[in-house]
Amino acid sequence: MNAVYYNSEIDDDARRAQLYEGQLIVFSRRPSTIALCEFARQMSEEAFAPHDPREAQHHMPVEQYVEILAELKPKFIHHPKCKELIAAILEDVGCELENTYFDVPRLRAVTSDAYLTSGLGYAFKPHRDSWYSTPMCQLNWWLPIYEITPENTMAFDLNYWDRPIENSSSEFNHQDWQQTGRKDALKLVKKDTRRQSEALEPLQLEPQLRLITERGGLTIFSAAHLHSTVANTSGSTRFSIDFRTVNLADLSARNGAPNIDSACKGTTIHDYLRGTDRSPVPRPIRDLYENSTLKHLSGLVSVSN
């Protein structure tokens, strides 16, 4: 059974164990999360000036909107200050920075009423991040930059935590995605033709859980959770930040959530940086994941595709 823990004060080892069992962790906003959101908000407002970023879609053609996102997103993702702000959040909630590795943050813009649903504004279908070549110990961290509503948040589809889904993850290779998929996002405005991991069977998406946190509120969940982008009908673009973490001990011991249906190739092991000095995951552990498939790592049962 999935549960939601609010402002839990347990230590990071116990928290990770809960997350690997399918629980969700929510923290109220705090100075460290607000600092990251304010930084993203400042950059977004400068990029879309003189328009409020949430309303800019109503004042320009979608092609112009995409041009702004094409400059804003990588500028935010690769800004050195973001790494400092993420490390501050991790330390604030009790992670040991020496053993916690994170990837660069993503700035998401989910426009309203299907204004932009492809490429840089891709609206994710129900998926597990574990269908995208992640270690099973990966945890996802998500923060809204502005206030959100049930009509422009994300959703957790709780029927499938321990239920395999027929999916196309066997066709996904992270290294191929790095070389082509992310670059192609700039070209896709009307329709997204990139091959992504997705369910190949009808899904029962009710009951669905939508967590409505305050601006800067933090939601943490396992990469194995099935979740999706809510079809935004709020009339306002949703801006949010997400990043991911792995724990060194869990990587080494192959701990994490159960892998019940992921069969992708490649690995995201190169994406993570240590919280203290931003060094990569140690070479022996990178070799372990580079030379193994998710099937070998997790004892994956076969899934038809």
N, C-alpha and C positions, 0 to 999 in steps of 0.2 A: 504494500500500500504506500502511495506517495503522500508525504506530508510537507508542509511549509513551515520552516523555522524562522522566526523573526528575531533579529538582534541576538542570536545565540552567542553565549559566552564560552562555549566549549573550545578546547585547543584545536589547532589546525589538523593534527592527526585524526582526531575523532570527527572533525567536520568533513574531512575528505572521505572517511569511511561512510558517513551518512550520505554524502553526495553520490558515491559509487553504488549505493543501494537505491538510488532514485529519489532521494529527498531533495527539496529545494531550500535554498538559504536566501533570506532577504535581510538586508541591512538598511536602516534609515539613513538618510543623507547625513554626511559628516564633512568636516572641512576638507578632508583629502579627496572625497568624491566630487564635492562642489568645485574644487580647484580645477580638476580635469574638465568638468562640464563647462565651467566658465571660460576656460581656454578655448575649447571647441566652439563655444557660443560666440566668442569674440572673433575668431577666425571666420566663422560662417556669416556673421553679420557684416563684416568687412567685405567678404566676397560678394554678397548679394545686395549690398548698399546701392540705392537708397531704400530697398525693400526689406521688410522683415523676412528672414529666411523661410518662416512657416507659411507666408503668404505670397512669396515670390512666384510660385507657379501660376498665379492668377494674373501676372503682369508681363509675361514674356513668352515667346514661342519655346517649345520644348527643346529645340536645337540650341538656343542660347543658354537655356538652363543646363543642358548637358556640358556645354563648354565651361561653365562656371564650376560644375562639379569635377570636371576633368582636371582642373587646376587645384581646387580646394582639397579634394580627398588625398592625393599623394602628399600635398604640402603638410596636411595634418598628420598623416600616417608616419611620415619620416622625420617629423620635427623632433629634435633631441629633447625638448622639454617634455614631450609626451612620455618618454621613458622614465624620466624623473618622477612625473606625477603618478604613473602607474606603480612604480616601486613604493611610493609613499602610501598609496592605497593598500597595497599588499601588507606592508609593515603595520599599517593602522589596524587591520583586521586580524593580525596575529600570525601571518605567514613568516616562516624563517627565510629571509631573503637569500641566504647562502645556498639553500636547497630548493628554492622556488625559481622556476624559469617561466618567462612570459614572452608572448609575441607582440608585434606592433599592433596598436589599436586601429580598429576600423571605424570610420565615420559613416553612418548610414543615413540616407535620406529616403524616406518612404512617402512618396507623394500621394495626394488624395485623388479619388475618383479616376484612377487609371491614367493619370496624366503622363507618368513615366513608370513603367513596370519592367523594363528591360535594361541590360547593360549596367550602367552605374546606378540605376535605381531598381535593380532586380528585386522582385517580390518573391521571396523564397517560398516554395511549396513545402508541405510537410516533409521534414527530413531529419535525419540524425547527423550530427557533425562527424560521427564515426564512419559515415559513408564517404568521407572525404580524406581518407588516409591518415587520420589522427591516431595517436596512441590512445588506448582505452582509459588511461588515467587523465586525459585532458579534461579540464574544467573550463566552462564558459562564464564570463563575467559581462554583465549587460547593464548599462545606465542610460536613462533618457536625459537629454540635454534640456528639454523644455517639459512642461507638464504634459501628461498623456491621458488618454481616455480609453475605454474599452474598444472604441472604434479605430484606434490607431496604435495599438500596442502589438505585442507578439503573443502567441498562444502555445500552450503545452497540451499535447494530445496524449492523455494519460492512459488510454487503453492499451498502449503498445510498449510500455516499459519492458515487460517480460514476454512479449508476443512477437515472434519474427514476422517480418514483412517481406514479401517478394519485391526485390528492388534491383536497380541497375548498377549497383556499386562495383560489380566486377569489371565494368567498363571504364571505371575512373582511375586515373593515374595522376597523383599529385604533381609529379615532375612535368608531365605533359601540360597540366593546367597552368603551372607556373610559366611555361614557355609561350602558351597560346591563349588560354582561357581568359586570364586577367587582362591581357593586352587587348583582346577583342572587345572587351566591355566598352571601350571608347567609341566603337563603331556602331553599336547596337542601340538604336533609339526606339524604333517601332516594334521590333520583335526580337526576342533573345533566342538565338539558334545554337548557342553553345550546349554541348552534351554534358549534362550534370547528373549526379546521382539523384534518383527519384524513385518513388514507389511505383510498382508495376501492377498493383492490385487496388481495387476500390478500398478506401479507408473510412472507418467509422470515427468521425472527428468530434462527436458529442458523447459524453460531456467533455467540455474543453475548459482549460484553466487559463484565465487572463489576469496576470498580476499587475495592478495599477499602483505603481510606486510614485512617490513624489519626485520632483526634479532632483537628480543626483542620487536617488535611491538605487541600491545595488542588488541585483539578482544574480545568484551563482547556481549553476546547474551542470550536470554531467553531459559530456559530448554524446552520450548514448541516448539522451532524451529526444523523443520525437517532438519537434516544434516547428512553427511556421510563422510567416509574416501575415498578420491580419490584413484583410483587404480594407484599406483605409477609406472610410466614408465620412471622415470627420470634417472635411473641408479644409484641413490644415496639414501641411507636411510634417511628418514625424522625423525628428533628428535624434539619433542615439549613437552611443559608443559601445563597442564590444571588443574584448580581448580575451586571450586564452592563457591558461597556465598548466604546467606539469610539475610534479614533484620528483626530485632526483631519485629518492629512495624507491618511489613507486615505479618509476621508469625502469630502474635496475632490477627490481623484483617482479616486474610485469604485473603489478597490482592495477586495479581499476574496475570499472563497471564491466559486467558480463557482455561479451560480444556475441550476440545471438543471430545477426544477419548481415554483417559487413564483410565484404570480400574485395575491397579496393586494393590497388597496387600503389607502390611508392610510399613515402612517409613525409610527414611535416616536421620531422625531428630537427631539421636545420633552421626552423623558424623561431626557435625559443632562445631567449637570452637570460642569463642568470641575473637575479634581482640585485646583486651587489655590484658586480663589475661589468655586466653585459657580455660576458664571455659565452660562447656556445656550449651546448651539452657536450660533456667529455667524449672524446673520440671513441673509446671502447663501447659506450652506450649507443652512440650514433651508428657504429658498425653493427651492433646487435639489431637495430631497427632497419638499417639499410639492407641487410642481408637476410631479412626474414619478412614474411608476409603477415598480415593480420591473422590469417588462418593459423599459421604456425605459432604466433604469439599467444593466441587466445583460445585455441582449441575449437575454432569455429565449426559449427555444423554446416553442412552444405545447404545452399539456398538456390532454388531454381531461378533462372533469370531469362 
